[in-house]
């Protein structure tokens, strides 16, 4: 049985910046100005930083530590976040970013967590795949059939190769 490989597209830092500008325009057309911007996984923080640098109002940056739900493989759970100590987020506008949205399970977990606390949530991603269960509010390109590789993915590979 021969294994089939998906085509891989490498995205340069400049291309990622250009895509972030397009996403920022979408958000501005929607008149959404976040109080907080948070990302899912390390790769999303490039998008978080870029969007934050382009907004007229600097947003606070949050984080999420997400893991697998041991009881349900089709769900993710929030292990910890910068919002844990907030009983309510009523009236707070939060932008959740991801670079490459595959399953969408982390996106769904974060959105549900924040909305239960009363936040107004919008989501943003460079890419999504056809099998993703989440639909971002702002997306550069959806339903891609190929793997994407960002400059920061090289850093993740380097970190893995140096760990014992």
C-alpha positions in Angstrom: 0.0 0.0 0.0 1.5 3.3 -1.1 1.2 6.3 1.2 -0.2 9.4 -0.4 1.4 12.7 0.6 -0.3 16.1 0.5 1.4 18.9 -1.4 3.2 21.3 0.9 3.3 25.0 0.4 5.9 27.1 2.2 4.8 30.5 3.4 7.4 33.2 3.9 7.4 35.7 6.7 6.5 38.4 4.1 3.6 36.4 2.8 2.3 35.8 6.3 2.6 39.6 7.0 0.6 40.3 3.7 -2.1 37.8 4.7 -2.3 39.4 8.2 -2.9 42.8 6.5 -5.8 41.3 4.5 -7.3 39.8 7.7 -6.9 43.0 9.6 -8.8 44.8 6.9 -11.7 42.3 7.2 -11.8 42.9 10.9 -11.8 46.7 10.5 -14.6 46.4 7.9 -16.5 44.5 10.6 -15.7 47.4 13.0 -14.4 44.9 15.5 -11.8 46.3 17.9 -10.5 43.7 20.3 -9.7 44.4 24.0 -7.7 41.1 24.0 -6.0 39.1 21.3 -5.1 35.5 22.0 -3.6 32.7 19.9 -3.8 29.0 19.8 -0.4 27.2 19.7 2.9 28.9 19.1 2.4 29.6 15.4 -0.7 31.8 16.0 1.4 34.3 17.9 2.9 35.7 14.7 -0.7 36.6 13.7 -1.5 37.9 17.2 1.5 40.2 17.2 1.0 41.4 13.6 -2.7 42.2 14.1 -2.0 43.9 17.4 0.6 46.1 15.8 -1.9 47.2 13.1 -4.8 48.0 15.4 -5.4 51.6 16.5 -5.9 50.5 20.0 -3.3 48.1 21.5 -5.0 45.1 22.8 -3.9 43.0 25.8 -2.5 39.6 24.8 -3.8 36.4 26.3 -2.9 32.8 26.1 -4.5 29.3 26.2 -3.0 26.0 27.2 -5.1 23.4 25.5 -5.1 19.6 25.7 -7.0 16.5 24.6 -10.3 15.6 26.3 -9.5 12.1 27.6 -13.3 11.3 27.7 -14.0 12.5 24.2 -11.4 12.4 21.4 -13.5 14.8 19.4 -13.1 17.6 21.9 -10.3 19.7 23.4 -10.2 21.1 26.9 -8.8 24.3 28.3 -6.0 23.3 30.8 -5.2 26.9 31.7 -5.5 30.4 30.3 -4.9 34.1 31.1 -8.7 34.3 31.7 -8.9 31.7 34.4 -9.3 34.2 37.2 -11.9 36.3 35.5 -15.4 35.3 36.7 -17.0 37.3 33.9 -15.8 38.8 30.6 -19.0 40.6 29.9 -18.5 43.5 27.5 -14.9 42.3 26.7 -14.1 41.8 23.0 -11.6 39.0 22.3 -10.0 38.0 19.0 -8.8 34.4 18.9 -6.1 33.6 16.3 -4.8 30.4 14.7 -2.3 30.1 11.8 -3.6 26.9 10.2 -7.0 25.6 11.3 -7.0 21.8 10.9 -9.6 20.1 13.1 -11.0 23.3 14.6 -11.5 21.6 18.0 -9.2 24.0 19.9 -10.9 27.0 18.3 -14.3 25.6 19.4 -13.1 24.9 22.9 -11.7 28.5 23.3 -14.7 30.2 21.8 -17.1 28.2 24.0 -15.0 28.9 27.1 -14.9 32.7 26.4 -18.5 33.0 25.4 -19.6 31.2 28.6 -17.8 33.9 30.5 -19.7 36.6 28.5 -17.1 37.7 26.1 -17.8 38.9 22.6 -15.6 36.6 20.5 -14.3 36.7 16.9 -12.0 34.2 15.4 -9.3 34.6 12.7 -7.1 32.2 10.8 -4.8 32.3 7.8 -6.0 28.9 6.5 -8.7 26.2 7.2 -9.0 22.7 5.9 -12.2 21.0 4.5 -12.4 18.7 7.5 -12.3 21.6 10.1 -15.2 21.7 12.4 -14.8 25.5 13.0 -15.5 28.4 10.7 -13.5 31.5 11.6 -15.1 34.9 11.3 -12.0 36.1 9.4 -10.2 33.7 7.1 -7.6 34.3 4.4 -8.2 31.1 2.5 -10.5 28.3 3.4 -10.8 24.6 2.5 -7.2 24.2 1.4 -6.1 20.7 0.4 -2.4 21.1 1.1 -0.2 21.3 4.1 1.3 24.8 4.9 4.7 25.4 6.4 5.4 28.7 8.1 8.8 30.1 9.1 8.0 29.5 12.7 7.4 25.8 12.0 11.1 25.5 11.5 11.6 26.7 15.0 9.2 24.1 16.3 11.1 21.4 14.4 14.4 22.7 15.8 13.1 22.6 19.4 11.9 19.0 18.9 15.2 17.9 17.5 17.1 19.3 20.5 14.9 17.7 23.1 16.2 14.5 24.7 
